[in-house]
């Protein structure tokens, strides 16, 4: 099993995104650095628009992830409601 990960610049907006990721991916682990937050998840990570909106208290377009994105790993599948990183087996 391999981890997928996503890393964001550290700021108030990305803290909400990371909280949403943690809520929806119980096996996620977080590595917080002064300027970066990296989230690792075994095999597959799902970022749900609704969960991010709940954390932020406002409407959220998943394309906004790219504003503070540093890097990621895994195969990407995007819809209007979910952003999924995974490793195909």
Helices and strands as residue ranges (DSSP letters): E 3-9, H 12-24, E 29-32, E 36-42, E 44-48, H 49-56, G 62-67, E 69-73, E 75-78, E 82-86
